[in-house]
């Protein structure tokens, strides 16, 4: 039997397994009305505000201020799509499109680089629910998918004329600048590193290399000028490195809901890669090594918090993995190797997918209970959200308990309420709290520990207190307490209206 006839069944088996895994990977999004991602309910609340903007019954506490913010992917697309399918379905469809763009982009990039697809699609499936995506960075996820397609198209025309490359680059830079600035950064880093490797290999004159790099950066510079002219911004102030967490993210990256599953998955993959490289089953092209080294350096030097945006360094990992995978070649010597490879990758993908399914399905009842509780709110009320925890930062824990954090923000739609931790940060979202409500807003989100609220209400705290909660017991009508304890923390001021396993709703006695 010839080598070609032996290869066909192997290839067919790989295609079938990949298709089944891809379908299974999209099922959580298809089957869950509100995906249990930390930021997702807050994004959904903002989509309701944007979709209702200008309507007679629109929420009275928020206004829309458009500018060229490089974080507008879903803000531009979802409200238009919602006119046909509704806000909830449109938001979920945006997430689904982001996932499909990532899977398809990984396949397209590998096809352009090698003329065939081997491992790119499987690597994309590994990261479909990785930590940044399970956190709910929807614009970044959609933008990363676009960036993979952009890199593929640029490599297709890299030897073409100046004008062709300018048109392709300008199109994707403009799209990525609008969707999400960090996805543009990954696109720019990949193309820039590839151009530097190309110049190094060909010993191109410095002025020619510089001109090609200027071509890459010119559309970005022009868009930044337009952004400044429209009073837009990339983000807010705030830069922190958190170097001690950079090694940890490498083991946390695959699964935001379970550290054990993620770490075990990474160890299995590292051991498999070690044997694959040692036996020359897996090889990486020189340009792939160049890209891997460049992204590794970028991961080390990029702050964890950049321009007020958290996990900037963490977002590099899935992009780098899918890009570098396109420059790796797999040569399985026998069917036994094929079965082993498919078994390992399938086991890792399914283990992480099972965790996602378990968490997302468990939150369906919790989100339904939260939405039902909005019926007990007076329309147009002011709703504060607190937590019985210590206000610890979720990034340093698993996300299993955190998909409820922003569920109360949906009251802006169901009760036309004001909720202070709806995302309204300048430079990131076009939604603003109305001028007379800005004192109470928490633009970056976040929850207030109940112990702090209790101390304020009883006069047991001195020193600087954020304006949003200085007089919370006289400003707000209702209080949601997440991760509730059994006892009412302020029985003389809080009257319980509703309770579930993950929250308690109180009516606030606003007497002086």
C-alpha positions, -999 to 999 in steps of 0.1 A, spaced: 0 0 0 14 34 -9 22 61 16 -6 83 0 -33 57 6 -21 52 42 -22 89 48 -58 94 37 -75 74 65 -52 91 90 -61 125 77 -98 116 77 -97 105 113 -81 138 123 -107 158 104 -135 139 120 -121 142 156 -115 179 150 -150 185 137 -166 167 167 -144 186 192 -152 219 175 -189 212 176 -187 203 212 -167 234 220 -194 256 206 -222 239 225 -219 258 258 -224 291 240 -253 277 220 -271 261 250 -266 288 276 -288 320 275 -263 339 297 -227 324 296 -212 322 331 -182 345 323 -173 371 349 -177 403 328 -204 389 305 -235 402 324 -220 436 327 -214 437 289 -249 425 284 -263 453 306 -243 478 285 -258 463 253 -293 468 267 -285 505 274 -271 510 239 -299 492 222 -325 513 241 -307 546 236 -332 572 223 -363 552 231 -390 568 252 -385 542 279 -347 543 279 -329 541 313 -328 577 326 -295 574 345 -272 568 316 -262 586 284 -243 576 253 -211 595 243 -194 582 212 -158 587 203 -131 566 186 -123 543 215 -102 512 204 -126 489 223 -159 492 204 -164 458 187 -196 447 204 -208 482 211 -210 488 174 -223 454 162 -246 441 189 -271 469 191 -276 467 154 -280 430 154 -303 432 184 -329 449 162 -334 416 145 -328 389 172 -330 408 206 -302 420 228 -296 387 247 -293 366 215 -273 393 197 -247 394 225 -244 356 226 -241 356 188 -212 381 191 -195 357 215 -201 327 191 -187 347 162 -156 355 182 -151 318 189 -156 308 152 -133 336 141 -105 322 164 -110 286 152 -113 296 116 -84 321 118 -60 295 133 -69 271 104 -65 299 78 -31 310 91 -17 275 92 -30 269 57 -13 300 44 20 292 61 22 255 53 -3 249 25 -22 224 48 -38 223 82 -25 200 109 -24 213 145 -36 249 143 -73 241 148 -67 218 178 -46 245 194 -74 270 189 -98 246 206 -75 243 235 -78 281 241 -115 287 232 -123 289 270 -89 299 283 -86 324 312 -90 357 293 -120 344 274 -137 328 305 -132 361 322 -154 376 295 -131 398 275 -155 396 245 -141 424 224 -106 410 228 -117 375 219 -135 388 188 -105 409 179 -80 381 184 -100 361 158 -98 390 134 -61 394 140 -54 357 131 -73 363 98 -53 395 93 -20 378 98 -30 351 73 -40 377 47 -9 398 52 14 367 48 -5 359 16 4 393 1 38 398 18 57 395 -15 31 415 -35 33 452 -44 36 481 -19 0 491 -27 -14 456 -21 3 453 13 -9 488 22 -45 481 14 -45 447 33 -27 461 63 -48 493 65 -81 473 64 -71 450 92 -55 477 113 -86 498 110 -109 469 120 -86 458 149 -82 494 162 -120 497 164 -126 462 179 -98 461 205 -65 477 208 -47 447 224 -57 424 195 -42 450 172 -10 448 193 -8 410 188 -14 415 150 13 442 149 38 421 169 33 391 147 37 409 115 65 431 128 85 400 140 79 382 107 91 413 87 123 415 109 130 378 104 124 382 66 148 411 65 174 392 86 172 362 63 175 382 31 200 407 45 177 435 34 191 470 35 181 489 67 162 516 48 140 489 31 132 472 63 125 505 80 101 515 52 82 482 54 78 487 92 66 522 87 40 509 63 27 487 92 26 515 117 13 543 95 -24 534 97 -21 531 135 -6 566 137 -34 581 116 -61 564 136 -45 576 169 -47 612 155 -84 607 146 -90 593 181 -75 624 197 -95 646 174 -128 629 186 -118 631 222 -113 593 224 -86 575 244 -70 541 246 -77 537 283 -72 552 316 -42 557 339 -27 528 358 3 505 351 14 476 372 37 446 364 29 419 390 60 400 379 54 373 405 23 361 387 38 358 352 50 322 358 17 313 374 -4 325 344 14 299 322 -3 272 343 -36 290 348 -41 300 312 -61 270 299 -89 270 324 -102 300 345 -126 278 364 -103 252 378 -66 256 385 -60 219 389 -75 211 355 -55 239 339 -22 229 355 -27 192 348 -35 201 311 -4 222 308 18 195 323 3 168 299 9 191 269 45 200 280 54 163 284 38 155 251 56 183 233 89 172 249 86 137 235 73 150 201 103 173 197 128 147 210 116 121 185 115 147 157 77 141 153 71 178 158 94 205 142 93 242 144 105 264 115 132 290 121 106 318 118 85 300 143 114 301 168 118 338 160 81 345 167 81 324 199 111 342 213 96 376 203 63 368 220 81 354 251 100 387 254 69 407 249 51 387 276 79 395 301 81 432 294 44 440 290 28 451 323 0 430 338 -21 462 341 -16 486 311 -35 519 306 -60 508 333 -66 475 316 -59 443 335 -42 412 322 -25 428 292 3 402 295 -20 373 300 -38 380 266 -5 375 248 -4 338 256 -33 324 235 -25 346 206 12 336 206 3 299 209 -21 299 179 3 320 158 34 299 166 15 266 160 10 276 124 48 274 120 51 239 135 50 207 114 38 173 126 51 141 111 35 110 127 55 79 119 26 54 124 -11 50 131 -2 43 167 13 78 170 -18 93 154 -41 76 179 -19 87 208 -17 123 196 -55 125 190 -61 108 224 -40 133 243 -53 165 226 -89 152 228 -86 144 265 -72 178 274 -98 197 253 -127 176 267 -114 179 303 -115 217 301 -147 217 282 -164 195 308 -154 221 334 -170 249 314 -202 229 309 -205 222 346 -200 258 356 -222 274 329 -251 250 334 -249 255 372 -254 292 368 -286 290 346 -308 288 378 -288 316 395 -292 340 367 -329 331 364 -333 338 401 -315 371 398 -337 382 369 -368 372 388 -357 393 418 -357 424 396 -395 423 397 -393 433 434 -374 465 426 -393 498 420 -386 510 385 -360 538 384 -345 528 417 -309 530 428 -293 496 434 -260 490 452 -241 457 450 -219 444 478 -203 412 488 -200 393 521 -164 385 511 -133 407 518 -133 422 483 -104 401 473 -93 405 437 -108 376 416 -78 373 392 -58 355 419 -85 328 425 -104 305 403 -134 320 386 -160 295 397 -176 318 423 -174 350 402 -198 348 373 -224 362 397 -204 394 403 -220 415 377 -254 398 374 -271 427 394 -261 451 366 -289 436 345 -313 457 367 -305 486 344 -327 468 318 -353 449 338 -360 477 363 -346 508 346 -324 511 377 -291 528 384 -264 503 393 -230 520 401 -207 492 389 -219 491 353 -188 495 331 -187 532 322 -149 539 322 -138 567 299 -117 554 270 -133 519 270 -171 523 268 -194 548 252 -219 546 281 -217 573 308 -235 578 341 -255 610 338 -237 641 352 -258 642 384 -252 604 390 -214 603 384 -207 607 421 -222 573 427 -207 555 398 -179 529 400 -167 531 363 -143 502 365 -169 478 382 -159 461 413 -178 451 445 -179 468 479 -172 445 509 -202 444 533 -180 450 563 -171 484 548 -207 492 541 -216 482 577 -189 504 591 -200 534 571 -237 530 581 -228 526 618 -203 555 618 -175 531 626 -151 542 600 -129 573 595 -106 584 567 -110 585 530 -141 568 516 -150 566 479 -177 591 470 -199 563 456 -205 548 490 -199 577 515 -236 579 522 -248 547 506 -275 541 532 -291 573 523 -284 573 485 -295 539 474 -329 521 475 -318 485 474 -287 464 482 -277 431 466 -252 411 488 -234 384 469 -220 352 485 -244 358 514 -239 348 550 -269 336 570 -273 367 591 -286 402 581 -255 425 586 -277 456 594 -311 444 606 -322 479 616 -316 493 581 -319 463 557 -351 444 551 -348 412 532 -369 409 500 -354 379 482 -327 353 487 -310 325 467 -279 305 471 -257 332 457 -274 365 467 -297 383 491 -317 413 481 -324 440 507 -346 470 508 -327 499 524 -343 520 551 -331 554 540 -341 573 572 -314 598 584 
